[in-house]
């Protein structure tokens, strides 16, 4: 076997080994994904705690609200029918839609989540109506969230109040789904 052939065979063997190792790495869960944090998991905290906003109104109707616990953050999700385009999320006092009454939340900071879409359909029928507006989503045992309240829906926009342990970094984004979208608000456990 010539030197060139041996070099090519060695290179092909290395490439195959790297492909197998890379496949094993690709199938491993990403750090910071759902589930328990591994010892020493580094969590991103560079989101900041300033306001996050997209001003466009839409006629996407809220159908559900829920929360989840992750290794590095608590997540609040608002499910909508249709394409959501607008929101305003910031640490600020929370008031009921249409009435302007203060909503007092548990925790050290109030995160106001305004969804630029209603919680009712074109005939005025509720598309989202939690059993308890003050405790719209159960966050018992969460590390950062203390309470999630639904402050109502009026003139095409809806407000939620998220009581957090303290003013902590947060990020906001929209995920498009089949027939709808989700507004996602992640609040980090620490700075």
N, C-alpha and C positions, 0 to 999 in steps of 0.2 A: 504494500500500500504506500502510495506516495505521501510526501510531507503535506502537500496541499489537501489531499483527501483526508488525512488524519486531522488536520486543522478544521476542516469542514465538519467532520464527524464530531469532534470535541465541541465545536460551536453549536451544533444541532442538539447535542446532549444537554449542554448548559441551557439552551433556550427551552427545551422541553421541561427541564427541572424547574426553571423560573416560572413557566406557565402553570405547572401543577401547584407550586407554592403560591403564586398569585391568585389562583382559583380558590385556594383554601383561605387566603386572606380576604378575598372578596366576599366569601360566604359568611365570614364572621360578623357578628352584630357591631354596628358602629357605636363608638363611645357616645354617651349622652342620649342614646335612644331610650325607648320605654323600658321599664324594668328597674332593677336595682343598680345602683352605681357601683362599679368595681372600685376596690380600694385604690385611691390615687387618681381617679378619673378627673381630668381637668374639664371644667365647665366654662363656656364662653360667658363673659359678663360685660362685653363691650357694646351692648345694645343701647346703653344709656337709659335715662328715665324721663327724657323730654317727650313732648307731645308727638304723636304719630297721627297723620291725617291724610285723607283723600276726600276732597269735598264734593265729588259728583253724587247726585241723588239717583236712586233707581227705584223700580217698583218690585224689587225682590222681596218676597214675604218671608218673615221669620217663621220657621216650623218647629224648631227645637233649640235648646241650649243645654250644654253639658260641660263637664270638666274632667281632667285626668291628671294623674301624678306621673312625673317623669324624674329621671335621675338628677337633673340639674334645674328643673323648673316645674311650676304648675301651669297647666294649660286650660284656657277657657275657650270653648268653641260655640259659635252660633251658626246653626244650619239654616239655609235659606233656599227657597224655591226661586229659581231665576238667577241671573248674574248680578252679584253685588259689585258695586263700583266705589262706594263711598263709606267712610267711617271717620270718627274722631276719637282717639283714645289718649287720655291724659290723666295725671294725678290732679284731681280737683273735686270740690264738693259735688254731690249728686243730688239732683232735684227731679221730682216727678214730672213727666211730660204732660203739658196742658194745664197743670195746676200750680206748678212751681213750689211744691212743698219739699223741704229738705228730707233726704233719706239718710238716716244715721246708720252707719255700717260698723261692724266689729273690726278691730285691728288698728294698726298704727297709721295707715294711709288709705285714702279713698281713690280708687281708680275708676274714672267715669268712661264707660264704653258706649259711644253713640253709633248706632248702625243706621246708615242712610237708606233705610227701607222699613216698611211698616210691619206690624204684627197682626195685620188684618187684610182681608181680600178686598176686591173692588166693590163688594156689597156691604162692607163694614163688619163682616163676620171675623171673629178672632181666628188667626192661624197659629198663634202661640198664646197660651193662657195657663201659666203654671198654677198649681194648687195653692202655693204660698208665694206671693210676690216678694216678701222679705227674704225668703229662703228658696229662691227659684231653682237653685242647683245645690245638692248636698255636697259640701266640701269638708265634712267631718274627717279629721285625721290628715288633712293636707298640711304640707310644710309651710307654704307661703299664703295660700288663700284662707281667709277667715269667714267670709260670707259672700254670696252672690245674690243680689236682689234685682228684680225686674221693676224698673221705675215707670214703665208704660210706653205707649206708642201714640203719637199725635202728629198730624199733618205730615205723614210720610216718613217719619223717623222714630226710632225706638232707642231707649236708654236702659243700660244695665249699670249697676254699681257693684264693683268688686272690692270688698274689704281685704286688704293685704296686711301682712305682719308689719311691714315697714315700706318706705318708698324704695323700691328695688328696680334693677334694670328690667326692661320689658321690650318685646318686639311684637309687631302686628303684621299679618299678611293674609291674603285671600287665596283659597284653594278652589279651583273650579272642579265641579263634579258633574256627573251625568244628570242633567236636568236641574242643576242648582249650583250652589257655591257655599263655602264655609269661611266665616271670619274667624281667624285664629289669633288669640292673645296669649303669649307666653310671658310669665313673670318669673325671673330667676330666683333661686333660693338665697343667693348671696351676691355680693359685689365681687 
